[in-house]
Amino acid sequence: MFEVGDQVVYMPSMPDLPPVSQRPWDIGTVIGIKGLYVRVKFVNVYRSDDILPFGLIHHPHSPKAIRQQMQAVLPEIVASVEGRVAALLFSEKTGQTGKRGFGAADILRSFLEPRISRKNRVICSG
């Protein structure tokens, strides 16, 4: 998962850990992999440590982290675009309205657009 040159952030298992932007000393670069450990050179404190991989994440602004985030949402983005385009095409070809809440184009859109998963949804009563 980690390769030499990856920008990483050390994430110790501590309660109330400040965000990455407030911990520049925990940001480093992978300089090697030795058995189970990832060797990280921390730039701001000029030290190197061997850390187990589960204690590290890719830096949120690194190309690898952005790729991982895009992989997670890309199917939903594609489905959303396909739903909008299909509804507009249907509206154009049939003369039915493509406006939300009205007509067959809206029904078509509702089948194609991604839906929010209900299994992890939390309902709060206030």
N, C-alpha and C positions, 0 to 999 in steps of 0.2 A: 504494500500500500504506500509506503514511503520510499522515496528514491533520493540519491545524493543530489543536492541542489534545491530540494523542496523547501519552501518557506513554511515554518511550523510555529505553533504556539503551545507552550507547556500549559497543561490544564490539571493542576494538582486537585485531588479530591478534597476540597475544603468548602465549608459552608460560607455563603456570602462572598463569593469570589468576585472582585470587580471586573468590569468588562475588559476585553483585550486592549482597547484604546487607552486604558489607564494603567496597563502593565507592560511597558516597553521592555522591561528586563526579562520577560517570559517569551519574547519573540526571538526566533533564531533560524538557522539554516542547517539542514541535514548535511553532515560532512562524511558520514559513513554508517554502515550497518554491520554490527558485530554480534553474530548469534541472534539471540532474541532482542537485543538492545539496539536502539537507534542513537547514534552519536550526533549530538546537536551542539553547534557553536552559537552561543548567545552573544549577539553583537554589542548590546549596550553595557554588558558587564564583563566582557572579555573573558569568558570562561567556556569550557566545553564539558558536557555531561553525557553519560549513557542513560537513556530513559527507555522504559518499556513502551511499546507503541500505543497502548491504551491510555497513556498519559499525555498524548500529543494529538493535536488536530492540525489540519492544513490551515494556514493563515487565511482568514475570510476574504482577503483581497487578492490571494494568489490565483494564478490561472487554473490550478488543479481544483481548488475549492469552488471557483466559479463554474467549472465544468461539471462538478458533482451536483451543484445546485441546479444547473440547467437540465441535467439528466433527470432529476427528480420532478421537474415541472413541465418539461417539454411535451410529453403526451397530452397533458391537459391544455397546453397552449394550442397544440395542433387541433385537438378536438373542438376547442372554442372557435378557432378560425374557420374550420370546416363547417361548424354549425351556422356561423354568421353568413358565410359565402353561400351555403346551400339554401338558407332562408331567403337571401337576396335574389339568388337565381330563380328560385321557385316563384317569388313575387314578380320578378321581371317577366318570366315566361307565361305565367298564368293570369297576371293582373290582380292577384290576391295581394292584400296588404302585407308588408313585411314588418309592420309595427308590432312591438311587444304587446301581448294581451289580446290581439285581434287576428282572427283568421287562421288558415291552415299553415301559413309560413311560420307562425309562432309555435304551432304544435310540432312542426318539423324541427325547429330550432331546439325545442325542449328535449327532444330525443337525442340530438347530437351533441349538445353542450355538456361538459363535464358537470357532475353534481358533487356537492359537498358530502363527504362521508358522514353518516349519522352515527356510526359506532363510537366515535370518540367525542361526540358533541356533548357539551355540558350545559344543562339547563339550570339557570339560577332563578330562584324565586325570591323576590325582595320584599 
